[in-house]
Amino acid sequence: MRRTMLRATLIREAFLLLHSLASNPKYGASVLQVLTNTKAQSRLFLSVVSRITSRRIQENQTDKADIIEMARELLQRILPYVRDM
């Protein structure tokens, strides 16, 4: 149980960092270009973000709701880069 909690916390923090970098006006374009550098990277990233956005939220899971909302925003940011491939 503890290991699962630590894993979830690590994934959450990594996702928060990625979202912050992708949303930054100075670094956003560079980060999105790196994430979509190849078709394999694009597919993997879209797969992860899609899994996150498809999760269901229960009433008292505000942290999960925040992550899902960030994933949706990130998906909207990355789609133009993927379409250009």
N, C-alpha and C positions, 0 to 999 in steps of 0.2 A: 504494500500500500504506500509506504513512504517513498519507495523508488518511483512509483507512478506519479506521485505528487511532485517530486523533484524534476522528473522528465517533463511534466506538463508546465511547470514553472519555467524551465529552461526554454522550451518551445515558445511559450508566451513572450518571454523577454527577447528572444531572437526575432520574433515576428514584430514586436514593438520597435526594435532597432531598425529593421528593414523598412517598416512603414515610415518611420521618421526620416530615414535617408531618402526614400523614394518621394516623400512629400516636400523635401527641402528644395527651395527654388534653385539653389546653387548646385546641388548634387543629384537632384532627382532624375534628370535626363541621363546622366552617366550611369546611375544605378540601374535604371530600367533598360538601358542598352546592354549592360553586362548580363542582366537576368534573361535577356532575349537574344543573346549573342548567337546561339545555335538553336536549331529546331528542337533538339533534345532538351536543352535547358528550358526553353519556352514551355514545352509540354509538361515537364516536371513541375515547374513553377505554377502553371495553370492548374495542374492536377491537385497540388497542395492547397492552393487558394480556393479551388472549387470544393474540395472536401471540407474546408473550414466554413465556407459560406452555406453549405447544405446542412450544417448541424442545427439541431433544435435546441431552443432555450427554455429552461424551466424558470419559474417565477423568480427565485432568489439567486440567479446566476448572472449578476451584472457584469462581472469580469469577462465571462464568456460572451455576453452580448457586445461588449466593447471590442473584443477581438474579432467577432464576426462582422461588425460594422467596419472596422479597419480593413478587413479582408475584402469586403465589397468595394471600398474606396480604392484599394490597391488594384483590384481587378479592373476597375474602370480606367485607371492610369495606364495599366500595362496593355490593354487591348489594342490601342492604336499602334504600339510598337510591334505587336504580334501580327497585326493585319498587314503591315508593311513588308513582312518577310516573304 
